[in-house]
Amino acid sequence: MARKVALVTGASSGIGEHTARRLHQAGFVVYGAARRVDRMAELAATGVHTIALDVTDEASAQKAVTEILAAEGRIDVLVNNAGYGSYGAVEDVPISEARAQFDVNLFGLAHLTRMVLPAMRAQGSGTIINISSMGGRFATPLGAWYHASKYAVEGLSDTMRLELKRFGIDVVLIEPGLIRTEWGAIAADRLRATSAGGPYAEQAAAIAASLERSSRPDARRTSPPTVIADAVTKAATARSPRTRYVVGFGARPLILLSRILPNRAFDILIKRTVGMPA
């Protein structure tokens, strides 16, 4: 039987890179996609196909999907991992940056999914795996646009799951907790650039320090990106995958507490957790 084909976005580093490696080890034909192919040289050396893809560019997305279908004849798994965190106070973040956050984290994901669905429907099977976040279930300070985009990914995924099941297509959400990748350091840099001065400076300093700590190789209270790669592979190979996989440090208890604590009590817990001043 032909090997199954997987497309992983944001594969140049972190969760995407580890996921592409793990799916390849599991026997998939894997296409790792990112804006810069040169950053995937080590990935390509392992046998993963690398392909240029900017999820915010509809022509780029169409070209990537067309190339894969021409070469392989099918796409069995799409892992929508590309994304970033735009942090800053709502008052400080330009609406143009808010739109850019949604373009990558939501609209890029949606457009690429639309591109692969006709092939999946034709073959009568497929799995769409969307990398969300525990931040798609509750919010933290100064991350409004990131959280809004992930809340939207959750709603989009729940709707698609209902629409696509009749065609043999599963839709899965992966909800990571604190993961040791460069994501936190990048988000911290964006936060400092946006809200380091002015009325939110004290909050920004505390949140940026918290984000930055999560990216350090020796970071405590974090999980390695391999735990997400393992969860994605489990979902991709399951006959009937779960609708949600909550994985990584802090995710399961915090999501549970967000559901059972009164809102103001949970607000206090979150502010203490990230070290934000009262």
C-alpha positions, 0 to 999 in steps of 0.5 A: 500500500502506498505510503501516506503523505503529510504536509507540515507548515512552519517546519523550519524550527521548533514544533514544526521541524520536530513534527516533520521528523517524527512523521517521517520516522513513522513512515509518512512521505513528509513535506516540510514547508516554510518561507525559507527553504534554506532553514530546512537543510538539516531536515531535508538531509533526513529524507523530508521533502522541503518546499517553499510556502508562505501561508499568507500568500494564496498563490504560494499555498496553491503552488505548494499543494499543486506540486505535492499532488502532482508528485504524490497524487494525494495528501493524507495529513495536513499539519497547520503549525505555522504561526507566531505570537503578537504581544502587546497591550490592545491600546498599543498594537496597531490594527495592521499588526492585529490583521497580520496576526490573523493572516498567519494564525487563522486565514493562512491556516484556513486557506491552505486547508481549503486547498487540500480539501478537494483532494481529501474528499476525492480520496474519501479520507484525510486528517487536518491537524491544527496546532492551537494552544492552551491559549485558545482556551483562556487568555493571558495579559498583553496577548489579546491578538494572539489569543483571539486568533487561537480562539478563532482557530478553535471555533473554525476547527470545531465547525470543520469537524462537523462539516467534514466527517461525512467525507471521511476527514477528521479535524483535530486540535492540538493544544500545547502548554509551555513548550521550549522553542524560540517562540517565546523569545520572539513573542517577548521581543515583539512585546518589548517593541510594542509596549515597553514604554508608556502605561503598560511598561511594568506589565510588559517587562514582567510578561516579556521576562516570563515569555523569554524564560520559556525559550531557554534550553534549561527552562523549568516548567516547560516541555520539549517540542517532541511531546507535540510531535508525538501527539501529532503523530498519534493523531495522524496514525489513529483510526479515530483520533481524538478531537483535542490533544492537550499536551505539554507543561501546564496545559491540562491543569490550567485549562481545567482551572479556567473552566471551574474557577470563577473568572476573577479568581482565575484572573488572579491565578494567571497574573501570579503565574506570569509574574505580573504586578497587581 
